[in-house]
Amino acid sequence: MSTLDKLADFELDVLKEVGNIGSGNAATALSTLLNKPVDMAVPKVSLVPFEEVAERAGGAEELVMAVFLRVEGEAPGNLFFLMNPVAAKKMLRRLAAMEVEEDLEYSDMELSAIGEIGNILAGSYLSSLADLTKLSLAPSVPAVAMDMAGAVLVYGLMQYGEMGDTALLIETKFLDGGEVLDGQFFLIPDPESFSTIFRSLGVPLE
Amino acid sequence: MIQQQVVKVGMADLNIALDGSAIRTTGLGSCVGLTLYDAEKRIGGMAHVMLPNSSIAREADFNRAKYADTALPLLIEEMQKAGARLGRLSAKMAGGAQMFAALSANDSLRIGPRNVESCTAVLASYGIPILAEDTGGSYGRTIELDSGTGILHVRSVQQGTKEL
């Protein structure tokens, strides 16, 4: 992973801003959906060892509700929207006016609704990135799974697997000061996408 | 009662366990937890295999524990250093799930089944019998091998715990 190891602080800052704009738009979309304010933390951008990626989501065995979308287009990558499964139920009740039980059993209908929410948020994340970079970016059909964080997040690491043991992770946490929302966005651009992103933003390449 | 010692194996990592200690790895999705056991010496080994074949490696000096075809020989070496014998080894494995069934049309996301196929083939090439496996499905697993008994505990969110 020679190229990524050499990313300068300045370049990491550019990626942080990319994450900030994308997740800022997604937070606005979420706030509109929920009809309440949503805050987000400043995105973190770092080269993370595989083992630690799941730690960022609470640990390899932590139960998470995950929506996974493959980003297709000129700068491909992987995008995850992760929620606490209990909070995800509360969000469904508020958002989709669904009669949901307070447990960890999810019906197909509820999972489908979660996937759709993930799709809307990912769409606003990516469309703002596409506007910024003038690159064409489109999310795949969302896939939903509720399981151990380690088991689902590994799908974001495959493109890095053949060239090293670390992946570049752009992560943003959502907070609403309460309990309804407890979510995280993980954007993991493919290793080949960085030069495209930098070039589109006018960042000089060595 | 004395607390049982647990050796932890990370993603794309491998290790061995001796003297009745346990060895575990957490959150296996498409990855395969490949375990070997020498019943006579009570030596257990475990690899958390991420990818099927090292031929795709683009780095010169890659992590051998990451790929099925390079992890097994390395694990055997480590166990032999601890006194195990190839002829006495038997295998159990778990994992290789397809977490996102909706995306199974995409070949790169069929990585779980491909990992299982590759592990099975590599074990066969060393003549190591597979005593049990809990592979496939669409759920994550945490596994723990007891080096005292050779029992492999497999835990998942939906299915609870089973013993292999």
Boltz contact constraints between the chains, C-beta under 6 A:
constraints:
  - contact:
      token1: [A, 50]
      token2: [B, 11]
      max_distance: 6.0
  - contact:
      token1: [A, 50]
      token2: [B, 12]
      max_distance: 6.0
  - contact:
      token1: [A, 51]
      token2: [B, 10]
      max_distance: 6.0
  - contact:
      token1: [A, 51]
      token2: [B, 11]
      max_distance: 6.0
  - contact:
      token1: [A, 54]
      token2: [B, 27]
      max_distance: 6.0
  - contact:
      token1: [A, 60]
      token2: [B, 26]
      max_distance: 6.0
  - contact:
      token1: [A, 60]
      token2: [B, 27]
      max_distance: 6.0
  - contact:
      token1: [A, 61]
      token2: [B, 26]
      max_distance: 6.0
  - contact:
      token1: [A, 61]
      token2: [B, 27]
      max_distance: 6.0
  - contact:
      token1: [A, 61]
      token2: [B, 142]
      max_distance: 6.0
  - contact:
      token1: [A, 63]
      token2: [B, 157]
      max_distance: 6.0
  - contact:
      token1: [A, 68]
      token2: [B, 100]
      max_distance: 6.0
  - contact:
      token1: [A, 143]
      token2: [B, 100]
      max_distance: 6.0
  - contact:
      token1: [A, 143]
      token2: [B, 102]
      max_distance: 6.0
  - contact:
      token1: [A, 143]
      token2: [B, 103]
      max_distance: 6.0
  - contact:
      token1: [A, 145]
      token2: [B, 99]
      max_distance: 6.0
  - contact:
      token1: [A, 145]
      token2: [B, 100]
      max_distance: 6.0
  - contact:
      token1: [A, 147]
      token2: [B, 139]
      max_distance: 6.0
  - contact:
      token1: [A, 147]
      token2: [B, 140]
      max_distance: 6.0
  - contact:
      token1: [A, 147]
      token2: [B, 157]
      max_distance: 6.0
  - contact:
      token1: [A, 148]
      token2: [B, 27]
      max_distance: 6.0
  - contact:
      token1: [A, 148]
      token2: [B, 140]
      max_distance: 6.0
  - contact:
      token1: [A, 150]
      token2: [B, 26]
      max_distance: 6.0
  - contact:
      token1: [A, 150]
      token2: [B, 27]
      max_distance: 6.0
  - contact:
      token1: [A, 151]
      token2: [B, 27]
      max_distance: 6.0
  - contact:
      token1: [A, 151]
      token2: [B, 29]
      max_distance: 6.0
  - contact:
      token1: [A, 151]
      token2: [B, 99]
      max_distance: 6.0
  - contact:
      token1: [A, 151]
      token2: [B, 140]
      max_distance: 6.0
  - contact:
      token1: [A, 152]
      token2: [B, 99]
      max_distance: 6.0
  - contact:
      token1: [A, 154]
      token2: [B, 29]
      max_distance: 6.0
  - contact:
      token1: [A, 154]
      token2: [B, 30]
      max_distance: 6.0
  - contact:
      token1: [A, 161]
      token2: [B, 50]
      max_distance: 6.0
  - contact:
      token1: [A, 161]
      token2: [B, 51]
      max_distance: 6.0
  - contact:
      token1: [A, 162]
      token2: [B, 56]
      max_distance: 6.0
  - contact:
      token1: [A, 162]
      token2: [B, 57]
      max_distance: 6.0
  - contact:
      token1: [A, 162]
      token2: [B, 58]
      max_distance: 6.0
  - contact:
      token1: [A, 163]
      token2: [B, 58]
      max_distance: 6.0
  - contact:
      token1: [A, 163]
      token2: [B, 59]
      max_distance: 6.0
  - contact:
      token1: [A, 165]
      token2: [B, 12]
      max_distance: 6.0
  - contact:
      token1: [A, 165]
      token2: [B, 63]
      max_distance: 6.0
